[in-house]
Amino acid sequence: MKTILSKFTILFSVILLQLHSFGQTPNLGTSADFVLFTSVGAVTNTGITQLTGNVGSNSGSSTGFGNVDGVMHDGDGTSAQCGADLLIAYNQLNNAIPNFFPSPLLGNGQTLVAGIYSIPSVATLNLDLTLNAQGNPNAVFIFQIDGAFAANSNSEIKLLNGAKACNVFWKVEGLVSIATGTIMKGTIIANNAAIIMNTGVKLEGRALSTSGAVSVDGVESHTPLGCNSPILNGPTAPNLKTTVCYAIFSADGAVTNDGVTTVAGDIGTNVGLTTGFNAVNVNGTIHPISDTSTAQTAADLNEVYNYLNVLPHDIELLYPAQFGSNLTLTPHTYLLNAATVLTNTVYLNGQGNPNSVFVIKINGALSTSTYAKVLLINGVQAKNVYWKIEGAILISDYSQFKGTIIANNGAVDLKTGVQVDGRVFTTTGALSTSAVTVMITPGCSSLGINSFVASQNATIYPNPFNSILHVEFQDTFNINNTFIILYDVLGKEVKKESFTTKSTILEMSKINSGIYFYKIISNDKIIQTGKLIAQ
């Protein structure tokens, strides 16, 4: 009887230990902040690589990287701590008790559930491997590979039913080689070996080595979200005060326009003249000369500038002349410590947080290529983006900008076709526009630019709008023979659509930025009119 009980106790303990093991993630410590790291060796890049997370080596150098959405740490206190924490995480993964023993060839349409997988040899990933969490958001997948690990070209790790990249771990006792076009998920820890990621690889996770070179070539990689990773809010936004109602403003300098420019917001200068703007195309007040409004706005602009100027930065982008090129930034305060050129596109990624704030501080002039773009993704709002420029600003033809832009002691020139969702200010300098569109973000009550347009019959939102517009009628309203017509500022009809339900979503992605007027007509009678702004 004692023997049976003893065996039962041992068996029960082993089961509990196994359950505990594959339910627990290793403690990455400070290594969780790194997207690429080695304790000993070089970290190198060729090609245009997009990274979110810190990069570094505790005994070696990091070279060849352009702008990184993170901090470079080579041979400093942070890299030393990361090396120590990485060793702890490696040992936890290495000592985990496996409960599955798959073939060395992973993928080819295979699906695996949560657990600890042991492969006592080299291993290869080919085509698709699906990790199925079975509805458990805390499901952990650990792969213990006692040899080298290679992912063939265009292989892919797929996450299913709540599986998260932050809960996937690869412990490899040898070289890790990820071939072109592979989509990889999870934290890779190579022990005493190198990591190579080739062109077109996308890694949601980390590539870390206890001792070995890490080399990448034109990849995209970011530290994974979830698993108690911090929610990035960015800095506290400044109080715009009276500047919130201005779209175009110079505290000291002429403000001039050439061509048909459309503006939502006030326009003016506190020293000089404001000329060339047509009131028909301006939803706001044009201040041709200084007045009490411009005086107060100049004072408030100085306060906003001073706030942004002393705001400490989190991340320095080390190559200002290479700004853009599809770089993705996350909610932080950034510093570019020289004249900056925006080429192609920069993405501001809110990571699902609609209140995330971005501040970009540039210690020098800012210029752009033609057709340059600042694009907002995953919840970012233009009202929460701020640019502080120490010098002149030149935004070239047909570029798209987001946020409140403040030039300090520099002229501002917006070229033909430029679109700004935000504001354009200078503390001292001329400000010129040429057939542009500038739309302030919500916040100015005097212009009536609010999130909703409502009346007795229908509520229309958001306003300003981007790609869609919601129209909701009261329950008692009869929508038979009811339609909406949208007109531009010249009175040209740009959209007409009938209503079949009391709650309708209008597709507006083909509507250009600008000011529009609408009529809702029911049974041949105009029942509602108003003004809308497309961003």
Secondary structure per residue as TSV (DSSP state, phi and psi in degrees):
chain	resnum	aa	ss	phi	psi
A	1	M	-	360.0	-43.2
A	2	K	H	-62.8	-38.2
A	3	T	H	-62.9	-43.5
A	4	I	H	-62.0	-46.2
A	5	L	H	-62.1	-40.0
A	6	S	H	-62.8	-44.4
A	7	K	H	-64.3	-40.0
A	8	F	H	-63.5	-41.8
A	9	T	H	-62.7	-44.8
A	10	I	H	-61.9	-46.8
A	11	L	H	-61.3	-44.1
A	12	F	H	-63.5	-38.7
A	13	S	H	-65.4	-41.5
A	14	V	H	-63.5	-43.3
A	15	I	H	-61.8	-45.6
A	16	L	H	-60.7	-40.7
A	17	L	H	-64.7	-40.8
A	18	Q	H	-64.5	-46.0
A	19	L	H	-60.9	-40.7
A	20	H	H	-64.6	-41.2
A	21	S	H	-64.0	-50.7
A	22	F	H	-82.9	1.5
A	23	G	H	-98.7	-4.4
A	24	Q	-	-113.2	133.6
A	25	T	-	-88.7	148.8
A	26	P	-	-68.1	155.2
A	27	N	-	-86.8	106.8
A	28	L	-	-79.5	-18.4
A	29	G	G	58.5	-139.0
A	30	T	G	-71.2	-16.2
A	31	S	G	-66.6	-16.6
A	32	A	G	-63.8	-22.9
A	33	D	G	-81.8	-9.6
A	34	F	E	-100.2	137.3
A	35	V	E	-95.0	-31.4
A	36	L	E	-135.8	132.0
A	37	F	E	-162.8	146.9
A	38	T	E	-139.1	143.0
A	39	S	S	-72.6	-35.2
A	40	V	S	-138.9	119.2
A	41	G	S	134.6	176.8
A	42	A	-	-92.9	149.7
A	43	V	E	-118.1	116.5
A	44	T	E	-130.0	153.8
A	45	N	E	-136.4	144.8
A	46	T	E	-130.1	153.0
A	47	G	S	79.5	-178.6
A	48	I	-	-90.5	110.6
A	49	T	-	-113.6	136.2
A	50	Q	E	-110.3	118.5
A	51	L	E	-128.9	139.5
A	52	T	E	-122.3	115.1
A	53	G	S	133.5	163.8
A	54	N	E	-72.8	157.9
A	55	V	E	-134.3	137.9
A	56	G	E	177.5	175.4
A	57	S	E	-140.6	141.2
A	58	N	S	-87.0	-15.7
A	59	S	S	-148.2	80.5
A	60	G	S	155.8	-169.3
A	61	S	-	-129.5	156.3
A	62	S	E	-110.2	120.2
A	63	T	E	-136.5	155.2
A	64	G	S	88.6	1.4
A	65	F	-	-87.7	143.0
A	66	G	-	-86.2	-140.7
A	67	N	-	-72.8	130.4
A	68	V	-	-118.6	134.5
A	69	D	B	-80.1	67.6
A	70	G	S	176.6	-172.8
A	71	V	-	-113.6	138.1
A	72	M	E	-85.9	128.2
A	73	H	E	-130.8	107.4
A	74	D	E	-121.7	118.1
A	75	G	S	58.8	39.2
A	76	D	S	-123.0	-173.6
A	77	G	H	-62.4	-36.5
A	78	T	H	-67.4	-41.8
A	79	S	H	-68.3	-34.3
A	80	A	H	-64.1	-43.2
A	81	Q	H	-66.6	-38.7
A	82	C	H	-62.0	-42.6
A	83	G	H	-60.7	-41.1
A	84	A	H	-67.1	-44.0
A	85	D	H	-66.5	-35.1
A	86	L	H	-64.4	-40.3
A	87	L	H	-63.5	-38.6
A	88	I	H	-63.5	-45.2
A	89	A	H	-63.1	-41.4
A	90	Y	H	-59.3	-46.1
A	91	N	H	-63.6	-37.3
A	92	Q	H	-63.4	-43.1
A	93	L	H	-67.5	-39.6
A	94	N	H	-67.4	-32.0
A	95	N	H	-91.6	-4.7
A	96	A	S	-63.1	141.3
A	97	I	-	-87.0	118.1
A	98	P	-	-73.1	152.8
A	99	N	-	-129.1	1.5
A	100	F	B	-136.0	147.2
A	101	F	-	-134.1	79.3
A	102	P	-	-79.1	172.2
A	103	S	-	-66.8	152.2
A	104	P	S	-63.7	-18.1
A	105	L	E	-94.9	107.7
A	106	L	E	-97.7	152.7
A	107	G	E	103.1	-143.0
A	108	N	T	55.3	38.7
A	109	G	T	89.3	5.0
A	110	Q	E	-67.7	146.2
A	111	T	E	-123.3	131.2
A	112	L	E	-123.1	147.5
A	113	V	E	-97.5	173.7
A	114	A	S	-59.5	144.4
A	115	G	E	160.9	-175.5
A	116	I	E	-112.2	117.7
A	117	Y	E	-108.0	124.6
A	118	S	E	-110.2	128.1
A	119	I	E	-124.8	109.6
A	120	P	S	-83.2	38.4
A	121	S	S	-165.0	-172.5
A	122	V	-	-65.5	156.5
A	123	A	E	-139.8	155.0
A	124	T	E	-135.3	138.5
A	125	L	E	-104.3	126.9
A	126	N	E	-131.0	131.3
A	127	L	S	57.3	-135.1
A	128	D	E	-98.7	137.6
A	129	L	E	-127.5	121.6
A	130	T	E	-102.5	130.7
A	131	L	E	-106.6	115.1
A	132	N	E	-105.4	112.3
A	133	A	-	-80.9	-7.6
A	134	Q	T	55.2	37.2
A	135	G	T	84.4	0.9
A	136	N	-	-99.1	107.9
A	137	P	T	-68.0	-12.6
A	138	N	T	-100.9	9.2
A	139	A	-	-61.9	133.1
A	140	V	-	-114.9	137.0
A	141	F	E	-121.1	119.4
A	142	I	E	-123.4	128.5
A	143	F	E	-114.4	118.4
A	144	Q	E	-104.1	108.3
A	145	I	E	-113.4	113.4
A	146	D	S	-90.5	54.3
A	147	G	S	175.2	-170.4
A	148	A	-	-68.6	158.5
A	149	F	E	-132.8	129.8
A	150	A	E	-128.4	138.6
A	151	A	E	-110.7	121.9
A	152	N	-	-70.2	162.5
A	153	S	T	-53.3	136.1
A	154	N	T	63.2	21.2
A	155	S	-	-71.3	162.1
A	156	E	E	-152.1	133.8
A	157	I	E	-93.5	122.9
A	158	K	E	-110.5	137.9
A	159	L	E	-105.7	132.7
A	160	L	E	-132.0	144.2
A	161	N	T	54.8	48.5
A	162	G	T	93.0	-0.4
A	163	A	-	-64.1	142.6
A	164	K	-	-124.4	143.2
A	165	A	G	-62.1	-30.2
A	166	C	G	-69.3	-11.7
A	167	N	G	-108.4	17.4
A	168	V	E	-115.2	131.5
A	169	F	E	-135.4	138.6
A	170	W	E	-123.3	111.1
A	171	K	E	-104.3	115.5
A	172	V	E	-122.6	128.8
A	173	E	S	-97.9	61.2
A	174	G	S	162.1	-171.7
A	175	L	-	-61.2	135.6
A	176	V	E	-108.9	121.3
A	177	S	E	-127.6	114.7
A	178	I	E	-108.5	115.4
A	179	A	-	-80.6	168.9
A	180	T	T	-52.2	134.4
A	181	G	T	78.8	5.1
A	182	T	-	-73.9	141.1
A	183	I	E	-109.3	111.2
A	184	M	E	-113.4	146.9
A	185	K	E	-129.0	136.8
A	186	G	E	112.5	172.0
A	187	T	E	-91.4	122.1
A	188	I	E	-100.5	126.1
A	189	I	E	-122.6	110.8
A	190	A	E	-95.1	130.2
A	191	N	S	-98.3	117.2
A	192	N	S	55.7	40.4
A	193	A	S	-156.0	163.9
A	194	A	-	-83.9	163.0
A	195	I	E	-127.6	131.1
A	196	I	E	-126.6	125.0
A	197	M	E	-122.4	123.2
A	198	N	-	-93.5	176.9
A	199	T	T	-53.7	134.8
A	200	G	T	82.7	1.7
A	201	V	-	-70.2	138.9
A	202	K	E	-120.8	118.6
A	203	L	E	-119.6	117.8
A	204	E	E	-97.8	93.5
A	205	G	E	161.2	-139.8
A	206	R	E	-145.2	152.0
A	207	A	E	-122.7	106.0
A	208	L	E	-128.0	141.6
A	209	S	E	-130.4	137.6
A	210	T	S	-72.1	-29.3
A	211	S	S	-167.5	105.8
A	212	G	S	160.7	152.9
A	213	A	-	-69.4	148.5
A	214	V	E	-120.9	122.0
A	215	S	E	-131.1	136.6
A	216	V	E	-132.1	156.4
A	217	D	E	-144.5	99.1
A	218	G	S	62.7	51.6
A	219	V	-	-111.9	169.4
A	220	E	E	-122.7	126.6
A	221	S	E	-149.9	139.8
A	222	H	E	-145.8	147.0
A	223	T	-	-63.0	142.8
A	224	P	-	-75.9	153.3
A	225	L	-	-90.4	163.4
A	226	G	-	92.1	-175.2
A	227	C	T	55.9	45.3
A	228	N	T	67.4	17.6
A	229	S	-	-66.9	147.3
A	230	P	-	-64.6	143.1
A	231	I	-	-83.3	122.4
A	232	L	-	-84.5	119.1
A	233	N	-	-102.7	-21.9
A	234	G	-	79.2	-174.1
A	235	P	S	-75.5	171.5
A	236	T	-	-73.6	131.2
A	237	A	-	-70.3	148.9
A	238	P	-	-72.6	158.0
A	239	N	-	-85.6	111.6
A	240	L	-	-73.5	-18.5
A	241	K	G	52.0	-131.5
A	242	T	G	-72.0	-17.0
A	243	T	G	-65.3	-17.5
A	244	V	G	-60.6	-25.5
A	245	C	G	-92.7	-3.8
A	246	Y	E	-98.7	136.5
A	247	A	E	-95.4	-38.3
A	248	I	E	-135.3	124.0
A	249	F	E	-157.9	138.5
A	250	S	E	-123.0	130.6
A	251	A	S	-71.8	-24.3
A	252	D	S	-156.8	91.4
A	253	G	S	156.2	156.2
A	254	A	-	-67.2	145.4
A	255	V	E	-119.4	116.1
A	256	T	E	-130.4	153.8
A	257	N	E	-135.9	148.2
A	258	D	E	-134.3	130.5
A	259	G	S	92.5	-176.4
A	260	V	-	-86.4	104.3
A	261	T	-	-110.7	133.4
A	262	T	E	-108.0	129.1
A	263	V	E	-136.1	136.5
A	264	A	E	-113.5	107.9
A	265	G	S	135.9	166.3
A	266	D	E	-76.0	158.6
A	267	I	E	-133.3	136.4
A	268	G	E	176.8	177.7
A	269	T	E	-142.1	152.4
A	270	N	S	-94.8	-14.8
A	271	V	S	-139.7	108.9
A	272	G	S	122.3	-161.6
A	273	L	-	-120.6	151.6
A	274	T	E	-110.7	118.3
A	275	T	E	-138.5	156.5
A	276	G	S	92.0	-3.1
A	277	F	-	-94.7	139.9
A	278	N	-	-98.4	121.5
A	279	A	G	-58.7	-26.3
A	280	V	G	-61.2	-30.6
A	281	N	G	-100.2	11.5
A	282	V	E	-121.8	118.1
A	283	N	E	-93.6	82.8
A	284	G	S	161.4	-170.5
A	285	T	-	-104.7	130.6
A	286	I	E	-92.3	122.3
A	287	H	E	-101.5	96.9
A	288	P	S	-66.8	-29.6
A	289	I	S	-136.3	172.2
A	290	S	-	-66.6	148.9
A	291	D	-	-153.6	-171.4
A	292	T	H	-63.5	-32.7
A	293	S	H	-66.7	-46.9
A	294	T	H	-67.6	-33.1
A	295	A	H	-64.4	-45.1
A	296	Q	H	-66.8	-39.8
A	297	T	H	-65.4	-37.5
A	298	A	H	-61.6	-42.8
A	299	A	H	-65.1	-42.2
A	300	D	H	-69.0	-36.0
A	301	L	H	-62.2	-38.9
A	302	N	H	-62.0	-38.5
A	303	E	H	-66.4	-43.2
A	304	V	H	-62.3	-45.0
A	305	Y	H	-60.0	-46.4
A	306	N	H	-61.6	-37.9
A	307	Y	H	-62.7	-48.9
A	308	L	H	-66.2	-34.7
A	309	N	H	-64.8	-36.7
A	310	V	H	-94.4	-1.1
A	311	L	-	-66.0	122.9
A	312	P	-	-69.4	144.3
A	313	H	-	-91.2	151.2
A	314	D	S	-92.7	-39.8
A	315	I	E	-133.3	132.1
A	316	E	E	-101.5	124.2
A	317	L	-	-85.0	114.2
A	318	L	S	-80.3	-10.3
A	319	Y	-	-127.9	77.0
A	320	P	G	-57.8	-32.9
A	321	A	G	-71.3	-11.9
A	322	Q	G	-110.9	21.9
A	323	F	E	-64.8	138.0
A	324	G	E	104.6	-133.4
A	325	S	T	52.4	41.5
A	326	N	T	69.5	23.1
A	327	L	E	-62.8	138.9
A	328	T	E	-112.2	128.4
A	329	L	E	-113.9	156.0
A	330	T	-	-119.7	169.1
A	331	P	S	-60.4	105.4
A	332	H	S	-156.8	176.5
A	333	T	E	-102.2	121.5
A	334	Y	E	-108.9	149.0
A	335	L	E	-122.9	129.9
A	336	L	E	-116.8	114.9
A	337	N	-	-94.0	33.0
A	338	A	S	-167.2	175.6
A	339	A	-	-53.4	139.4
A	340	T	E	-124.0	140.0
A	341	V	E	-121.6	119.8
A	342	L	E	-92.2	116.6
A	343	T	E	-118.2	134.1
A	344	N	S	66.6	-117.1
A	345	T	E	-132.6	141.3
A	346	V	E	-121.8	132.5
A	347	Y	E	-102.5	134.1
A	348	L	E	-107.5	113.6
A	349	N	E	-105.6	111.2
A	350	G	-	-79.4	-4.7
A	351	Q	T	53.0	36.0
A	352	G	T	84.7	3.3
A	353	N	-	-101.7	106.6
A	354	P	T	-70.8	-12.2
A	355	N	T	-101.0	8.7
A	356	S	-	-65.7	142.6
A	357	V	-	-119.1	138.6
A	358	F	E	-122.1	132.9
A	359	V	E	-127.2	124.3
A	360	I	E	-115.3	115.7
A	361	K	E	-107.0	124.1
A	362	I	E	-120.8	117.6
A	363	N	S	-90.0	68.0
A	364	G	S	160.8	-175.9
A	365	A	-	-72.8	158.9
A	366	L	E	-122.3	129.2
A	367	S	E	-134.8	161.7
A	368	T	E	-131.0	161.1
A	369	S	-	-76.1	169.0
A	370	T	T	-67.4	148.0
A	371	Y	T	60.7	24.0
A	372	A	-	-68.9	153.3
A	373	K	E	-139.9	138.2
A	374	V	E	-108.7	112.9
A	375	L	E	-112.5	137.8
A	376	L	E	-103.3	129.0
A	377	I	E	-132.8	155.2
A	378	N	T	55.7	49.9
A	379	G	T	98.3	-7.0
A	380	V	-	-67.1	140.3
A	381	Q	-	-114.1	139.1
A	382	A	G	-58.8	-28.1
A	383	K	G	-66.2	-14.8
A	384	N	G	-106.7	19.6
A	385	V	E	-118.2	131.7
A	386	Y	E	-135.3	135.9
A	387	W	E	-121.4	124.5
A	388	K	E	-115.9	114.5
A	389	I	E	-115.0	128.1
A	390	E	S	-95.6	76.9
A	391	G	S	145.4	-163.6
A	392	A	-	-75.5	157.7
A	393	I	E	-126.6	129.1
A	394	L	E	-128.0	108.4
A	395	I	E	-103.4	113.9
A	396	S	-	-78.3	172.6
A	397	D	T	-48.8	133.9
A	398	Y	T	60.7	25.9
A	399	S	-	-83.6	155.6
A	400	Q	E	-120.2	122.2
A	401	F	E	-121.5	150.1
A	402	K	E	-128.6	135.3
A	403	G	E	112.6	177.5
A	404	T	E	-90.9	121.5
A	405	I	E	-108.8	126.5
A	406	I	E	-124.8	116.8
A	407	A	E	-95.5	134.2
A	408	N	S	-105.6	118.3
A	409	N	S	55.9	48.6
A	410	G	S	-154.7	149.9
A	411	A	-	-74.5	154.7
A	412	V	E	-124.4	131.0
A	413	D	E	-131.9	112.8
A	414	L	E	-102.6	116.2
A	415	K	-	-83.4	178.2
A	416	T	T	-55.3	131.7
A	417	G	T	80.1	4.1
A	418	V	-	-67.1	139.7
A	419	Q	E	-120.9	126.7
A	420	V	E	-123.9	120.4
A	421	D	E	-97.6	91.9
A	422	G	E	155.7	-131.5
A	423	R	E	-145.0	155.7
A	424	V	E	-130.6	116.3
A	425	F	E	-128.9	156.6
A	426	T	E	-141.1	141.2
A	427	T	S	-74.7	-35.8
A	428	T	S	-152.0	118.8
A	429	G	S	148.1	157.3
A	430	A	-	-71.7	149.5
A	431	L	E	-129.9	117.9
A	432	S	E	-124.2	143.3
A	433	T	E	-130.0	154.4
A	434	S	E	-143.4	97.9
A	435	A	S	52.8	61.1
A	436	V	-	-118.7	173.6
A	437	T	E	-127.4	122.5
A	438	V	E	-127.5	120.6
A	439	M	E	-123.6	115.5
A	440	I	-	-67.1	153.8
A	441	T	-	-82.9	162.1
A	442	P	S	-55.6	148.4
A	443	G	-	144.6	-18.0
A	444	C	-	-99.2	102.8
A	445	S	G	-71.2	-28.1
A	446	S	G	-67.9	-23.0
A	447	L	G	-89.2	-8.7
A	448	G	T	71.8	22.4
A	449	I	-	-91.2	89.0
A	450	N	-	-116.6	173.2
A	451	S	S	-73.0	-20.6
A	452	F	-	-129.0	146.3
A	453	V	E	-117.0	114.8
A	454	A	E	-129.0	152.2
A	455	S	-	-153.8	-164.6
A	456	Q	S	-63.4	-33.7
A	457	N	S	-101.8	-44.7
A	458	A	E	-138.0	149.3
A	459	T	E	-111.5	129.3
A	460	I	E	-120.3	128.4
A	461	Y	E	-158.1	158.8
A	462	P	-	-80.7	164.9
A	463	N	S	-143.7	109.2
A	464	P	S	-68.9	159.3
A	465	F	B	-119.8	162.4
A	466	N	S	-111.5	-92.0
A	467	S	S	-99.7	-17.7
A	468	I	E	-136.3	158.0
A	469	L	E	-137.8	127.3
A	470	H	E	-92.9	134.1
A	471	V	E	-126.1	120.3
A	472	E	E	-126.5	123.0
A	473	F	E	-93.5	153.7
A	474	Q	-	-64.3	153.1
A	475	D	T	-59.2	-31.1
A	476	T	T	-83.7	-6.2
A	477	F	-	-81.5	138.3
A	478	N	-	-93.9	112.7
A	479	I	-	-88.9	5.6
A	480	N	T	-58.6	134.3
A	481	N	T	58.3	40.3
A	482	T	E	-116.8	135.2
A	483	F	E	-149.0	164.8
A	484	I	E	-118.4	142.0
A	485	I	E	-123.3	132.8
A	486	L	E	-111.8	132.6
A	487	Y	E	-121.0	147.1
A	488	D	-	-83.8	-177.1
A	489	V	T	-69.1	-14.7
A	490	L	T	-93.2	1.8
A	491	G	S	87.5	7.1
A	492	K	-	-81.2	132.4
A	493	E	E	-71.1	125.9
A	494	V	E	-115.0	-16.7
A	495	K	E	-160.3	140.7
A	496	K	E	-142.0	129.7
A	497	E	E	-148.9	136.0
A	498	S	E	-87.2	155.4
A	499	F	-	-104.8	135.7
A	500	T	S	-118.8	-14.3
A	501	T	S	-133.4	162.4
A	502	K	S	-79.5	-8.8
A	503	S	E	-129.4	112.1
A	504	T	E	-129.0	141.1
A	505	I	E	-109.7	119.0
A	506	L	E	-93.2	132.2
A	507	E	E	-79.4	119.0
A	508	M	-	-123.8	14.7
A	509	S	T	-64.7	-21.6
A	510	K	T	-92.3	3.0
A	511	I	S	-86.6	124.4
A	512	N	-	-70.6	156.7
A	513	S	S	-60.2	139.9
A	514	G	E	156.3	-174.8
A	515	I	E	-97.3	136.3
A	516	Y	E	-134.6	156.1
A	517	F	E	-120.4	146.5
A	518	Y	E	-131.4	156.6
A	519	K	E	-130.9	136.5
A	520	I	E	-106.8	123.0
A	521	I	E	-116.2	130.8
A	522	S	E	-132.8	123.9
A	523	N	T	51.0	46.9
A	524	D	T	68.3	17.5
A	525	K	E	-125.2	138.6
A	526	I	E	-75.8	117.0
A	527	I	E	-106.9	-13.3
A	528	Q	E	-162.9	140.4
A	529	T	E	-135.2	165.2
A	530	G	E	175.4	-177.0
A	531	K	E	-118.9	137.5
A	532	L	E	-128.8	155.0
A	533	I	E	-125.3	126.1
A	534	A	E	-97.9	130.5
A	535	Q	-	-96.1	360.0
